[in-house]
Amino acid sequence: MTSQFQFLHMKNHEWMEEFVEDKLQKLGKRYAWITHANVYFKVEKSAVDNNICEIELSVPGPKIFAKASTDSFEGSVSKTIGELDRLLKKRKAKMYQH
């Protein structure tokens, strides 16, 4: 699986890329049919929970997208990965029913 990172309204942080890459590799081991991940980090100044993480996964069929915002990027990433895991389980169940 390949990953592409984009940082919007903030500086590029390599430790964040490594943190997300580690989490995505774990998902990739569980779901080998994930081909690509687009990861977006954003900071919104007007919101209370202003650290946003969005991840879009390229998989067979429609792409899977999840987004979360908390007061820290680590929390946002964890919530987003948890949501993606739930969506991937659902997709896997549909794939193997036929």
C-alpha positions as a printed Julia matrix, in Angstrom:
98×3 Matrix{Float64}:
   0.0     0.0    0.0
   1.25    3.45  -0.85
   0.42    6.56   1.16
   0.28   10.22   0.25
   0.23   12.92   2.94
  -1.0    16.5    2.67
  -0.8    19.14   5.38
  -3.27   22.01   5.0
  -2.78   25.25   6.96
   0.15   23.78   8.89
   3.78   22.67   8.61
   4.81   19.21   7.5
   5.63   16.93  10.48
   7.51   13.71   9.8
   6.57   12.15  13.16
   2.88   12.45  12.17
   3.58   10.71   8.87
   5.39    7.88  10.67
   2.59    7.56  13.24
  -0.1     7.27  10.56
   2.03    5.03   8.34
   2.41    2.57  11.25
  -1.36    2.5   11.8
  -2.04    2.1    8.08
   0.44   -0.78   7.82
  -1.52   -2.62  10.51
  -4.71   -2.13   8.5
  -2.87   -3.22   5.36
  -1.84   -6.5    6.99
  -5.44   -7.21   7.98
  -6.94   -6.1    4.64
  -4.42   -6.88   1.89
  -6.67   -5.47  -0.84
  -6.07   -1.84   0.2
  -4.01   -0.27  -2.59
  -3.56    3.41  -1.7
  -4.21    5.87   1.13
  -4.59    9.65   0.92
  -4.1    11.31   4.3
  -5.03   14.95   4.95
  -4.18   16.92   8.08
  -5.95   20.24   8.66
  -6.09   22.87  11.35
  -9.24   24.98  11.7
  -8.94   28.07  13.81
 -12.66   28.56  14.46
 -13.54   25.13  15.87
 -13.03   23.83  19.41
 -11.75   20.46  18.17
  -9.55   21.96  15.52
  -7.09   19.17  14.6
  -8.64   17.25  11.71
  -7.47   14.02  10.12
  -9.08   12.72   6.92
  -8.12    9.42   5.29
  -9.35    8.08   1.96
  -8.56    4.47   1.07
  -8.53    3.04  -2.45
 -10.07   -0.42  -2.32
 -12.06   -2.58  -4.76
 -15.35   -0.82  -5.36
 -16.04    2.7   -4.1
 -13.33    4.43  -2.08
 -13.65    4.45   1.71
 -13.42    7.78   3.54
 -13.28    8.67   7.24
 -12.75   11.94   9.09
 -12.33   12.89  12.74
 -11.44   16.02  14.68
 -10.21   16.28  18.26
  -7.92   18.52  20.25
  -4.84   16.45  19.23
  -3.75   14.87  15.97
  -3.02   11.55  17.67
  -6.62   11.35  18.85
  -7.92   12.33  15.43
  -5.81    9.67  13.74
  -6.91    6.99  16.2
 -10.59    7.84  15.71
 -10.22    7.9   11.94
  -8.39    4.55  11.84
 -11.06    3.03  14.08
 -13.79    4.23  11.73
 -11.9     2.9    8.71
 -11.5    -0.49  10.39
 -15.27   -0.61  10.95
 -15.97    0.34   7.32
 -13.43   -2.2    6.01
 -15.02   -5.0    8.05
 -18.36   -4.08   6.53
 -16.89   -4.07   3.0
 -15.15   -7.42   3.58
 -18.43   -9.0    4.71
 -20.12   -7.83   1.5
 -17.23   -9.04  -0.67
 -17.27  -12.6    0.65
 -21.05  -13.13   0.7
 -21.22  -13.72  -3.06
